[in-house]
């Protein structure tokens, strides 16, 4: 279901590796703000000095080296700003348990127990779970969802927290913004593989000219009322959509 909270923060992190229980740390945070289903441009993006090297596998994913991070701030230096930015918002995160676990750990390492559980001051929505419910049995990685919803991936050669948050914001708005063309069984878009034949989101412009409004005639309204009365008689009660007066 679409989230109705006033302020949504689409969030992603990059880390030195995994799992967090092996002492791995956050080295990049990217957040995109959405208000009224529109990107506001008031984003949050920071690279962090994690005080440890990244695993080779992690560097292969995000390409962020220890040398690049050498002069970057530590989480302690930005913790207050980050907390104030996300506090009270709905956080949309792909595979939320991963990012939330790492961010909770960063606050915990600072001894900030009151901030070490994001769910206590934010609403957390896992877009991966949302995608799995909407597209059962299909690939639901961020790449797969971008292809499914026709979102441009040409600038993404490596993972990056801000870029991935921007892509996820587009995916989330498309995924919760209305019906797209149907993806029928057998089109190859499954967990097992096959061609990705994504549906395109087709949005009508907000300033499109409106068509002529045709009002029902008195005769048509009377026929409608009579039809509802026949339904009520057959069903033994008024139709659910008839407002009682």
C-alpha positions in Angstrom: 0.0 0.0 0.0 1.2 3.6 -0.6 2.6 5.3 2.4 0.5 8.3 3.5 3.0 9.9 5.9 3.8 13.5 5.1 7.6 13.0 4.9 9.3 10.0 3.3 13.1 9.5 3.4 14.4 6.9 0.9 17.6 5.6 2.4 20.6 3.5 1.5 24.0 2.8 3.0 27.3 1.3 1.9 29.4 -0.6 4.4 32.9 -2.1 4.8 31.4 -5.6 4.4 29.1 -7.8 6.3 27.8 -8.8 8.7 27.7 -6.0 11.2 28.5 -8.5 14.0 32.0 -9.0 12.5 32.7 -5.3 13.2 31.8 -3.9 9.8 30.9 -0.2 9.7 28.9 2.2 7.6 31.0 4.3 5.2 28.4 6.0 3.1 24.8 7.2 3.8 22.5 8.5 1.1 19.0 9.8 1.7 16.4 11.3 -0.6 13.4 13.3 0.8 10.0 12.8 -0.7 7.0 15.0 0.4 3.6 14.7 -1.2 5.1 12.1 -3.6 7.5 14.7 -5.0 11.3 14.7 -4.6 12.2 17.9 -2.7 15.9 18.0 -3.4 16.6 18.2 0.4 18.8 15.2 0.5 21.4 13.9 3.0 24.6 12.4 1.7 27.8 11.7 3.6 30.9 9.6 3.3 32.3 8.3 6.6 35.7 7.3 7.9 34.9 3.8 9.3 38.3 3.3 11.0 38.8 0.0 9.3 39.5 -1.4 5.8 36.7 -2.7 3.6 36.6 -6.3 2.5 37.7 -6.8 -1.1 34.2 -8.0 -2.0 32.6 -4.8 -0.6 35.1 -2.6 -2.6 34.1 -4.6 -5.7 30.5 -3.5 -5.1 30.9 0.1 -4.2 34.4 1.0 -5.3 35.1 3.1 -2.2 38.7 2.7 -0.9 40.2 3.5 2.5 42.4 6.1 0.8 39.3 8.0 -0.4 37.8 7.9 3.1 40.9 8.9 4.9 39.9 12.6 5.4 36.1 12.0 5.8 34.2 12.6 9.1 33.4 9.9 11.5 29.8 9.0 12.3 30.1 10.7 15.7 30.6 14.0 13.9 27.4 13.7 11.9 25.2 11.7 14.2 23.1 14.6 15.5 22.5 16.0 12.0 21.6 12.6 10.7 19.2 11.9 13.6 17.4 15.2 13.2 17.1 14.6 9.5 15.4 11.2 9.7 13.5 11.7 13.0 9.7 11.3 12.6 10.0 10.3 8.9 8.9 7.2 7.1 12.1 5.4 6.0 11.8 3.5 2.7 14.8 1.0 2.5 15.4 -1.9 0.2 16.2 -4.9 2.4 15.7 -2.7 5.5 17.0 -5.1 8.1 20.5 -4.7 6.7 20.8 -0.9 6.7 18.8 -0.5 9.9 21.1 -3.0 11.7 24.2 -1.1 10.6 22.8 2.3 11.5 21.5 1.1 14.9 25.0 -0.2 15.5 26.6 3.1 14.7 24.5 4.9 17.3 25.1 2.1 19.8 28.8 2.5 19.4 28.5 6.1 20.5 26.6 5.0 23.6 23.4 6.6 22.3 20.9 4.0 23.4 18.0 6.3 22.8 18.9 6.5 19.2 20.1 2.9 18.7 16.7 1.6 17.4 15.5 3.6 14.4 12.0 2.0 14.7 11.4 4.0 17.9 11.4 7.3 16.1 10.9 6.4 12.4 8.4 4.3 10.5 10.4 1.7 8.5 9.1 0.3 5.2 11.0 -2.5 3.5 10.6 -1.9 -0.2 12.0 -5.4 -0.9 9.1 -6.9 1.1 6.7 -4.5 -0.7 8.1 -5.6 -4.1 7.8 -9.3 -3.2 4.2 -8.9 -2.3 3.5 -7.0 -5.5 5.6 -9.2 -7.8 5.7 -12.7 -6.2 8.1 -15.1 -7.7 9.9 -12.4 -9.7 13.3 -10.9 -9.3 13.0 -7.9 -7.0 16.5 -6.6 -6.7 16.9 -2.8 -7.2 18.3 -3.4 -10.7 15.4 -5.7 -11.6 12.8 -3.3 -10.3 14.4 -0.4 -12.3 14.2 -2.5 -15.4 10.6 -3.5 -14.7 9.5 0.1 -14.2 11.5 1.6 -17.0 13.9 3.6 -14.8 17.2 4.5 -16.4 20.2 2.6 -15.0 22.8 4.0 -17.4 24.7 6.0 -14.7 25.0 3.0 -12.4 28.2 1.1 -12.9 28.9 0.6 -9.1 26.6 0.8 -6.1 26.5 4.2 -4.3 24.3 5.1 -1.4 22.9 8.4 -2.9 22.5 7.1 -6.4 20.8 3.9 -5.1 18.5 6.0 -2.9 17.5 8.1 -5.9 16.8 5.0 -8.0 14.8 3.5 -5.1 12.8 6.7 -4.7 11.8 6.4 -8.4 11.0 2.7 -8.0 8.9 3.3 -4.9 6.9 6.1 -6.4 6.3 3.9 -9.5 5.5 0.9 -7.5 2.9 2.7 -5.3 1.6 5.2 -7.8 -1.0 3.2 -9.7 -1.5 0.4 -12.2 1.1 -0.3 -14.8 0.7 -2.7 -17.8 0.3 -6.3 -16.6 3.3 -8.6 -16.4 1.7 -12.0 -17.3 3.0 -15.3 -16.2 5.4 -16.9 -18.6 7.1 -13.6 -19.7 10.4 -14.8 -18.2 10.5 -12.3 -15.3 11.1 -14.9 -12.6 13.5 -15.6 -9.9 15.0 -18.4 -12.0 16.0 -16.1 -14.9 14.9 -15.2 -18.4 14.4 -11.9 -20.2 13.3 -8.9 -18.2 10.2 -7.6 -19.9 9.3 -4.7 -17.6 6.2 -2.7 -17.7 6.4 1.0 -18.3 4.8 3.5 -16.0 2.6 5.8 -18.1 1.8 9.0 -16.2 -0.6 11.7 -17.6 0.7 15.3 -17.3 -0.8 17.2 -14.4 -1.7 20.1 -16.7 -3.5 18.0 -19.4 -6.7 19.5 -20.7 -9.8 18.0 -19.2 -12.5 16.4 -21.4 -16.1 17.5 -21.5 -18.0 16.5 -18.4 -21.3 14.8 -19.2 -23.9 14.8 -16.4 -26.4 12.1 -15.9 -30.0 13.0 -16.9 -32.9 12.8 -14.5 -34.1 9.6 -16.3 -30.7 8.0 -15.9 -30.5 8.9 -12.2 -34.0 7.4 -11.7 -33.0 4.2 -13.5 -29.9 4.0 -11.3 -31.9 4.3 -8.1 -34.4 1.7 -9.3 -31.5 -0.7 -10.1 -30.1 -0.2 -6.6 -33.5 -1.0 -5.1 -33.7 -4.2 -7.1 -30.2 -5.2 -5.9 -31.3 -4.4 -2.3 -34.4 -6.5 -2.6 -32.5 -9.5 -4.1 -29.7 -9.3 -1.5 -31.9 -8.7 1.4 -30.2 -5.4 2.3 -28.9 -2.2 0.8 -25.7 -2.4 -1.3 -22.5 -1.6 0.6 -21.7 1.5 -1.4 -25.1 3.1 -0.8 -24.7 5.8 1.9 -27.4 5.6 4.5 -29.2 8.8 5.3 
